[in-house]
Amino acid sequence: MSTARDAAALLPAPEELRAHLRALAVLDATIGDDPLFVCYTFDTAWGPGEEVALMNNGSGDDFSVHFTPAGVLIRGFDHESAMSPYVNEEVWPGLIDDVPASLSPILHDPAFREEDIDAPRVTACLWQETGDTLWHTGTSLVFPADNEDPDGSGFLFGLLTDRSPEAIQAYFADYYERPVPLDAIRHVLAGLPLTPAVTKALNPAGTH
């Protein structure tokens, strides 16, 4: 079984995670031919002092990573999860009960809440308050049995827990159905400037 608790042990510190998510957004925007099909984006002005990385695969699954002065909150939603509020008409017991008061308002942002079920759209949740060094999940959370990926974290956060250039290359090559050069992937993941040569390597037919 793979859950958010496993992800918590593999996630990097907030600043490294932020840089990685920004790189994923740059890669997706550069490799992609159509902004409508981009999965990874990064909003540097979501709110006062708040930046948000977003992933939406267009098939009903998404996550958001909120970087705030109070800390970082990761919210994931797998539409096929047995823990979905659409299945239970409420958030899964113990999933968000322990989220600190400084971060819990994020879950009630209208952008991540469904009016028809009056509940946050969440099946996986992790957080780390400023000054802490550990990622946390609900302490009383009990996952559904006999399910390899009960909360969807295994595939939702796959590129956050395995941040290797090879894993990133494999994902984008599969998603865009064309080769993506590893050296160009490494360049962007290292936080280096996006040069015309790297842009061309990532999207030879693009108009960037």
PALUM-62190 format. One record per residue (C-alpha): x, y, z. Coordinates in Angstrom, 2 decimals. Layout:
BEGIN
+---------+---------+---------+
|    east |   north |      up |
+---------+---------+---------+
|       X |       Y |       Z |
...
+---------+---------+---------+
//
This chain:
BEGIN
+---------+---------+---------+
|    east |   north |      up |
+---------+---------+---------+
|    0.00 |    0.00 |    0.00 |
|    1.22 |    3.49 |   -0.89 |
|   -0.24 |    6.45 |    1.02 |
|    0.46 |   10.05 |    1.93 |
|    2.41 |    8.75 |    4.92 |
|    4.87 |    7.14 |    2.54 |
|    5.03 |   10.37 |    0.52 |
|    5.78 |   12.33 |    3.71 |
|    9.00 |   10.38 |    4.17 |
|   10.13 |   11.13 |    0.60 |
|    9.25 |   14.79 |    0.19 |
|   12.07 |   17.35 |    0.39 |
|   12.18 |   20.50 |    2.50 |
|    9.73 |   23.24 |    1.42 |
|   12.23 |   25.39 |   -0.47 |
|   13.51 |   22.42 |   -2.47 |
|    9.93 |   21.35 |   -3.16 |
|    9.03 |   24.86 |   -4.31 |
|   11.99 |   24.98 |   -6.71 |
|   11.12 |   21.54 |   -8.05 |
|    7.49 |   22.46 |   -8.66 |
|    8.51 |   25.65 |  -10.44 |
|   10.80 |   23.58 |  -12.66 |
|    7.98 |   21.14 |  -13.46 |
|    5.80 |   24.07 |  -14.49 |
|    8.55 |   25.48 |  -16.72 |
|    9.12 |   22.08 |  -18.32 |
|    5.42 |   21.49 |  -18.94 |
|    4.88 |   24.94 |  -20.44 |
|    7.94 |   24.57 |  -22.66 |
|    7.44 |   20.99 |  -23.82 |
|    3.71 |   21.39 |  -24.35 |
|    2.25 |   22.62 |  -27.60 |
|   -1.06 |   23.83 |  -26.14 |
|   -1.54 |   25.60 |  -22.78 |
|   -4.91 |   23.85 |  -22.45 |
|   -3.16 |   20.50 |  -22.01 |
|   -0.51 |   21.61 |  -19.52 |
|   -0.82 |   19.73 |  -16.21 |
|    1.71 |   21.53 |  -14.00 |
|    1.47 |   25.27 |  -13.35 |
|    2.83 |   27.64 |  -10.71 |
|    1.04 |   30.79 |   -9.53 |
|    3.39 |   33.26 |   -7.81 |
|    0.57 |   35.63 |   -6.85 |
|   -2.21 |   33.36 |   -5.58 |
|   -2.76 |   35.58 |   -2.53 |
|   -0.90 |   37.91 |   -0.18 |
|    2.41 |   36.18 |    0.51 |
|    1.08 |   32.94 |   -0.98 |
|    2.31 |   30.94 |   -3.97 |
|    0.56 |   27.83 |   -5.26 |
|    1.73 |   24.99 |   -7.46 |
|   -1.10 |   23.24 |   -9.26 |
|   -1.46 |   19.94 |  -11.09 |
|   -4.58 |   18.98 |  -13.02 |
|   -4.41 |   15.97 |  -15.32 |
|   -7.66 |   16.78 |  -17.08 |
|   -9.20 |   13.48 |  -16.01 |
|  -10.59 |   14.59 |  -12.67 |
|   -7.44 |   14.33 |  -10.56 |
|   -5.55 |   17.31 |   -9.19 |
|   -3.34 |   18.63 |   -6.43 |
|   -2.28 |   21.97 |   -5.03 |
|    0.78 |   22.87 |   -2.98 |
|    0.38 |   26.11 |   -1.03 |
|    3.46 |   28.02 |    0.11 |
|    2.48 |   30.54 |    2.79 |
|    4.21 |   32.42 |    5.62 |
|    2.59 |   29.93 |    8.04 |
|    3.92 |   26.89 |    6.20 |
|    3.09 |   24.55 |    3.33 |
|   -0.08 |   22.55 |    2.73 |
|   -0.41 |   19.83 |    0.09 |
|   -3.93 |   18.88 |   -1.00 |
|   -4.48 |   16.00 |   -3.42 |
|   -7.66 |   14.66 |   -5.01 |
|   -8.03 |   11.30 |   -6.76 |
|  -11.50 |   11.10 |   -8.28 |
|  -11.46 |    7.28 |   -8.18 |
|  -10.35 |    7.04 |   -4.55 |
|  -12.56 |    5.24 |   -2.05 |
|  -11.73 |    8.17 |    0.24 |
|  -13.35 |   10.72 |   -2.07 |
|  -15.95 |   13.01 |   -0.51 |
|  -18.09 |   12.23 |   -3.55 |
|  -18.26 |    8.63 |   -2.35 |
|  -18.75 |    9.39 |    1.33 |
|  -20.48 |   12.80 |    1.09 |
|  -17.91 |   14.10 |    3.57 |
|  -14.15 |   14.27 |    3.99 |
|  -12.66 |   10.90 |    5.01 |
|  -12.41 |   10.63 |    8.82 |
|   -9.08 |   11.80 |   10.21 |
|   -7.83 |   13.12 |    6.87 |
|   -7.76 |   16.82 |    7.73 |
|   -8.65 |   16.86 |   11.45 |
|   -5.05 |   17.62 |   12.48 |
|   -4.31 |   20.33 |    9.92 |
|   -3.06 |   23.35 |   11.91 |
|   -5.41 |   26.31 |   12.24 |
|   -2.82 |   28.43 |   10.42 |
|   -3.19 |   26.28 |    7.27 |
|   -6.71 |   24.83 |    7.44 |
|   -8.45 |   27.81 |    5.76 |
|   -6.71 |   26.76 |    2.52 |
|   -8.88 |   23.65 |    2.36 |
|  -12.00 |   25.81 |    2.37 |
|  -10.92 |   28.02 |   -0.50 |
|  -13.78 |   27.95 |   -3.04 |
|  -11.27 |   26.82 |   -5.67 |
|  -10.90 |   23.50 |   -3.82 |
|  -14.41 |   23.04 |   -2.50 |
|  -17.47 |   21.49 |   -4.15 |
|  -20.79 |   23.17 |   -3.48 |
|  -22.90 |   20.09 |   -4.23 |
|  -21.31 |   18.11 |   -1.38 |
|  -20.23 |   21.06 |    0.80 |
|  -16.81 |   19.56 |    1.47 |
|  -13.20 |   20.18 |    0.45 |
|  -12.08 |   18.25 |   -2.63 |
|   -9.39 |   16.18 |   -0.93 |
|   -8.30 |   12.55 |   -0.61 |
|   -4.67 |   13.16 |    0.45 |
|   -3.32 |   15.89 |    2.69 |
|    0.13 |   16.73 |    4.05 |
|    1.53 |   19.80 |    5.73 |
|    4.58 |   21.35 |    7.33 |
|    4.40 |   24.48 |    9.45 |
|    7.13 |   27.10 |    9.25 |
|    9.90 |   26.17 |   11.69 |
|    9.11 |   22.46 |   11.51 |
|   11.26 |   19.98 |    9.61 |
|    8.79 |   17.13 |    9.13 |
|    5.83 |   16.52 |    6.83 |
|    2.67 |   15.49 |    8.66 |
|   -0.54 |   13.61 |    7.90 |
|   -3.59 |   12.90 |   10.05 |
|   -2.60 |   10.89 |   13.12 |
|   -5.99 |    9.16 |   13.45 |
|   -6.31 |    8.48 |    9.72 |
|   -7.11 |    4.85 |    8.86 |
|   -6.88 |    3.97 |    5.18 |
|   -9.28 |    1.62 |    3.38 |
|   -7.97 |   -1.95 |    3.44 |
|   -7.04 |   -4.01 |    0.37 |
|   -6.21 |   -0.95 |   -1.72 |
|   -2.74 |   -0.34 |   -3.15 |
|   -3.22 |    3.43 |   -3.50 |
|   -6.21 |    4.35 |   -1.31 |
|   -5.73 |    8.12 |   -1.29 |
|   -4.24 |    8.55 |   -4.76 |
|   -0.95 |    9.89 |   -3.42 |
|    1.05 |    7.20 |   -5.20 |
|    0.33 |    8.63 |   -8.64 |
|   -0.63 |   12.18 |   -7.70 |
|    2.70 |   12.92 |   -6.02 |
|    4.89 |   10.61 |   -8.09 |
|    7.02 |   13.43 |   -9.51 |
|    7.37 |   14.99 |   -6.05 |
|    8.65 |   11.87 |   -4.33 |
|   10.84 |   10.66 |   -7.22 |
|   12.43 |   13.87 |   -8.44 |
|   15.12 |   12.23 |  -10.58 |
|   15.67 |   13.63 |  -14.08 |
|   14.99 |   10.14 |  -15.44 |
|   11.55 |    9.99 |  -13.80 |
|   10.67 |   13.48 |  -15.05 |
|   11.88 |   12.59 |  -18.55 |
|    9.81 |    9.40 |  -18.60 |
|    6.68 |   11.25 |  -17.51 |
|    6.87 |   14.01 |  -20.13 |
|    7.90 |   11.63 |  -22.91 |
|    4.87 |    9.49 |  -22.12 |
|    2.47 |   12.39 |  -21.70 |
|    3.49 |   14.21 |  -24.88 |
|    4.26 |   11.00 |  -26.80 |
|    7.65 |   12.13 |  -28.10 |
|   11.27 |   11.97 |  -26.94 |
|   12.45 |   14.57 |  -24.42 |
|   16.24 |   15.02 |  -24.03 |
|   17.55 |   14.21 |  -20.57 |
|   20.19 |   16.95 |  -20.62 |
|   17.51 |   19.60 |  -21.15 |
|   15.45 |   18.14 |  -18.30 |
|   18.51 |   18.28 |  -16.02 |
|   19.15 |   21.89 |  -17.05 |
|   15.69 |   23.07 |  -16.00 |
|   15.60 |   20.96 |  -12.81 |
|   18.87 |   22.60 |  -11.78 |
|   17.15 |   25.98 |  -11.89 |
|   19.30 |   27.27 |  -14.74 |
|   17.96 |   29.91 |  -17.16 |
|   15.81 |   28.64 |  -20.03 |
|   18.04 |   29.37 |  -23.03 |
|   16.87 |   29.29 |  -26.66 |
|   18.87 |   26.08 |  -27.19 |
|   17.23 |   24.31 |  -24.26 |
|   13.81 |   25.55 |  -25.34 |
|   14.39 |   24.19 |  -28.84 |
|   15.60 |   20.88 |  -27.45 |
|   12.48 |   20.50 |  -25.32 |
|   10.09 |   21.47 |  -28.09 |
|   11.66 |   21.39 |  -31.57 |
|    8.38 |   22.26 |  -33.29 |
|    7.27 |   24.85 |  -30.76 |
|    6.74 |   28.57 |  -31.19 |
|    8.15 |   29.59 |  -27.79 |
+---------+---------+---------+
//
